[in-house]
Amino acid sequence: MGGKINCPFMRAYVHQRSNAKTRGIGFNLTFDEWKKIWIDSGKWEQRGRGAEKYCMSRIGDTGAY
């Protein structure tokens, strides 16, 4: 398999989950739940870093995703 993830949703999910783990933050969302949040938000295309971009955050920056 080689470890390469071709699905942009799965790649982003794995990256966010890994970053949360590195930062000691719980990540309880399944892939399907996480993807639905992004699709329902209508902001997937604007997701990213920097000005005019969107990210997933936690209420009050506490608790798990």
Backbone as a printed PyTorch tensor [residue, N CA C, xyz], in Angstrom:
tensor([[[  0.8280,  -1.1890,   0.0000],
         [  0.0000,   0.0000,   0.0000],
         [  0.8670,   1.2450,   0.0000]],

        [[  2.0160,   1.2300,   0.6300],
         [  2.9540,   2.3260,   0.5440],
         [  2.6800,   3.5060,   1.4600]],

        [[  1.5380,   3.5330,   2.1650],
         [  1.2610,   4.5980,   3.1180],
         [  0.7060,   5.8780,   2.5290]],

        [[  0.6120,   5.9760,   1.2080],
         [  0.0900,   7.1950,   0.5970],
         [ -1.4340,   7.1710,   0.6030]],

        [[ -2.0240,   8.2820,   1.0560],
         [ -3.4770,   8.4030,   1.1060],
         [ -3.9060,   9.3140,  -0.0330]],

        [[ -4.7220,   8.7960,  -0.9420],
         [ -5.1240,   9.5650,  -2.1210],
         [ -6.3640,  10.4130,  -1.9060]],

        [[ -7.2250,  10.0440,  -0.9840],
         [ -8.4540,  10.7840,  -0.7320],
         [ -8.1220,  12.0530,   0.0570]],

        [[ -8.4350,  13.2460,  -0.4750],
         [ -8.0960,  14.4790,   0.2420],
         [ -8.7940,  14.5940,   1.5930]],

        [[-10.0060,  14.0760,   1.7060],
         [-10.7050,  14.1060,   2.9920],
         [ -9.9760,  13.2300,   4.0100]],

        [[ -9.6360,  12.0050,   3.6200],
         [ -8.9630,  11.0960,   4.5440],
         [ -7.5910,  11.6310,   4.9180]],

        [[ -6.8730,  12.1780,   3.9550],
         [ -5.5440,  12.7420,   4.2260],
         [ -5.6460,  13.8590,   5.2670]],

        [[ -6.6200,  14.7570,   5.1020],
         [ -6.8000,  15.8700,   6.0430],
         [ -7.2410,  15.3680,   7.4180]],

        [[ -8.1280,  14.3760,   7.4370],
         [ -8.6000,  13.7940,   8.7000],
         [ -7.4410,  13.1820,   9.4710]],

        [[ -6.6480,  12.3640,   8.8060],
         [ -5.5150,  11.6970,   9.4640],
         [ -4.5250,  12.7430,   9.9760]],

        [[ -4.3070,  13.7850,   9.1910],
         [ -3.3790,  14.8510,   9.5840],
         [ -3.8990,  15.5710,  10.8290]],

        [[ -5.1750,  15.9340,  10.8460],
         [ -5.7280,  16.6390,  12.0030],
         [ -5.7240,  15.7460,  13.2400]],

        [[ -6.0940,  14.4940,  13.0770],
         [ -6.0950,  13.5530,  14.2000],
         [ -4.6820,  13.3760,  14.7630]],

        [[ -3.7010,  13.2730,  13.8810],
         [ -2.3110,  13.1270,  14.2950],
         [ -1.8150,  14.3800,  15.0220]],

        [[ -2.1600,  15.5520,  14.4980],
         [ -1.7660,  16.8060,  15.1510],
         [ -2.3850,  16.9170,  16.5390]],

        [[ -3.6470,  16.5180,  16.6660],
         [ -4.3110,  16.5590,  17.9700],
         [ -3.5800,  15.6440,  18.9550]],

        [[ -3.2310,  14.4490,  18.5040],
         [ -2.5160,  13.5000,  19.3750],
         [ -1.1790,  14.0860,  19.8190]],

        [[ -0.4460,  14.6850,  18.8860],
         [  0.8420,  15.3020,  19.2090],
         [  0.6830,  16.3940,  20.2570]],

        [[ -0.4250,  17.1250,  20.1930],
         [ -0.6830,  18.2230,  21.1190],
         [ -1.3610,  17.7570,  22.4050]],

        [[ -1.6340,  16.4520,  22.5230],
         [ -2.2610,  15.9120,  23.7260],
         [ -3.7470,  16.2040,  23.8140]],

        [[ -4.4000,  16.3920,  22.6590],
         [ -5.8280,  16.7080,  22.6010],
         [ -6.5790,  15.4680,  22.1070]],

        [[ -7.6500,  15.1240,  22.7990],
         [ -8.4640,  13.9920,  22.3860],
         [ -9.1000,  14.2210,  21.0250]],

        [[ -9.3260,  13.1530,  20.3040],
         [ -9.9520,  13.2380,  18.9790],
         [-10.9440,  12.0980,  18.8780]],

        [[-12.2140,  12.4020,  19.1570],
         [-13.2510,  11.3720,  19.2200],
         [-14.1050,  11.2740,  17.9700]],

        [[-13.8920,  12.1680,  17.0120],
         [-14.6960,  12.1510,  15.7860],
         [-14.2760,  10.9950,  14.8900]],

        [[-15.2440,  10.2840,  14.3650],
         [-14.9490,   9.2920,  13.3380],
         [-14.7020,  10.0400,  12.0340]],

        [[-14.1500,   9.3570,  11.0640],
         [-13.9400,   9.9750,   9.7580],
         [-15.2550,  10.4890,   9.1870]],

        [[-16.3030,   9.6740,   9.2420],
         [-17.6000,  10.0820,   8.6800],
         [-18.1680,  11.3100,   9.3850]],

        [[-18.0450,  11.3680,  10.7110],
         [-18.5220,  12.5430,  11.4570],
         [-17.7300,  13.7860,  11.0700]],

        [[-16.4200,  13.6440,  11.0140],
         [-15.5300,  14.7550,  10.6730],
         [-15.8290,  15.2810,   9.2660]],

        [[-15.9620,  14.3570,   8.3220],
         [-16.2370,  14.7490,   6.9340],
         [-17.5890,  15.4420,   6.8280]],

        [[-18.5960,  14.9440,   7.5260],
         [-19.9310,  15.5470,   7.4890],
         [-19.8890,  16.9860,   8.0090]],

        [[-19.1140,  17.2360,   9.0620],
         [-18.9880,  18.5970,   9.5910],
         [-18.4600,  19.5260,   8.4970]],

        [[-17.4100,  19.0930,   7.8020],
         [-16.8370,  19.9360,   6.7490],
         [-17.7990,  20.1050,   5.5670]],

        [[-18.4330,  19.0360,   5.1420],
         [-19.3700,  19.1230,   4.0070],
         [-20.5470,  20.0210,   4.3800]],

        [[-21.1310,  19.8060,   5.5530],
         [-22.2850,  20.6070,   5.9880],
         [-21.9280,  22.0750,   6.1680]],

        [[-20.6850,  22.3610,   6.5280],
         [-20.2710,  23.7570,   6.7340],
         [-20.1890,  24.5250,   5.4200]],

        [[-19.9890,  23.8100,   4.3260],
         [-19.8060,  24.4640,   3.0350],
         [-18.4600,  25.1650,   2.9130]],

        [[-17.5470,  24.8750,   3.8210],
         [-16.2500,  25.5720,   3.8620],
         [-15.0670,  24.6880,   3.4860]],

        [[-15.3240,  23.4780,   3.0190],
         [-14.2160,  22.5770,   2.6990],
         [-13.2170,  23.2270,   1.7510]],

        [[-13.6890,  23.8850,   0.7310],
         [-12.8000,  24.4980,  -0.2660],
         [-11.9800,  25.6390,   0.3120]],

        [[-12.4290,  26.2230,   1.4200],
         [-11.7080,  27.3330,   2.0500],
         [-10.8800,  26.8690,   3.2520]],

        [[-10.8110,  25.5730,   3.4650],
         [-10.0740,  25.0170,   4.5990],
         [ -8.5840,  25.2370,   4.4010]],

        [[ -7.8880,  25.5530,   5.4970],
         [ -6.4350,  25.6980,   5.4050],
         [ -5.8930,  26.6620,   6.4320]],

        [[ -4.6730,  27.0960,   6.2090],
         [ -3.9940,  28.0190,   7.1150],
         [ -3.9680,  29.4060,   6.5040]],

        [[ -3.9580,  30.3990,   7.3790],
         [ -3.7870,  31.7680,   6.9260],
         [ -5.0860,  32.5480,   6.8590]],

        [[ -4.9510,  33.8000,   6.4640],
         [ -6.0960,  34.7100,   6.3550],
         [ -7.1020,  34.1610,   5.3490]],

        [[ -8.3500,  34.3970,   5.6420],
         [ -9.4390,  33.9840,   4.7390],
         [ -9.6080,  32.4680,   4.6480]],

        [[ -9.0160,  31.7210,   5.5580],
         [ -9.1340,  30.2580,   5.5650],
         [ -9.9010,  29.8130,   6.8020]],

        [[-10.4180,  28.5870,   6.7570],
         [-11.1870,  28.0190,   7.8530],
         [-10.4740,  26.8080,   8.4340]],

        [[-10.6630,  26.6270,   9.7480],
         [-10.1390,  25.4440,  10.4290],
         [-11.2060,  24.9300,  11.3780]],

        [[-11.0500,  23.7040,  11.8200],
         [-11.9550,  23.1350,  12.8000],
         [-11.3880,  23.4420,  14.1780]],

        [[-12.2060,  24.0030,  15.0230],
         [-11.7460,  24.3160,  16.3870],
         [-12.6940,  23.7030,  17.3980]],

        [[-12.3330,  23.8310,  18.6580],
         [-13.1380,  23.2810,  19.7490],
         [-13.7690,  24.4250,  20.5130]],

        [[-14.9660,  24.2420,  21.0370],
         [-15.6500,  25.2710,  21.8080],
         [-14.7770,  25.6210,  23.0030]],

        [[-14.4360,  26.9030,  23.1180],
         [-13.5950,  27.3530,  24.2130],
         [-12.1830,  26.8100,  24.1780]],

        [[-11.8050,  26.2070,  23.0690],
         [-10.4900,  25.5970,  22.8960],
         [-10.1880,  24.5870,  24.0040]],

        [[-11.2510,  23.8910,  24.4510],
         [-11.0910,  22.8570,  25.4830],
         [-11.7760,  21.5770,  25.0320]],

        [[-11.4070,  20.4900,  25.6540],
         [-12.0200,  19.2030,  25.3520],
         [-11.4770,  18.5980,  24.0780]],

        [[-12.0910,  17.5090,  23.6770],
         [-11.6610,  16.7620,  22.4990],
         [-12.4140,  17.2320,  21.2570]],

        [[-11.8340,  16.8860,  20.1130],
         [-12.5390,  17.1100,  18.8400],
         [-13.5710,  16.0230,  18.7040]]])
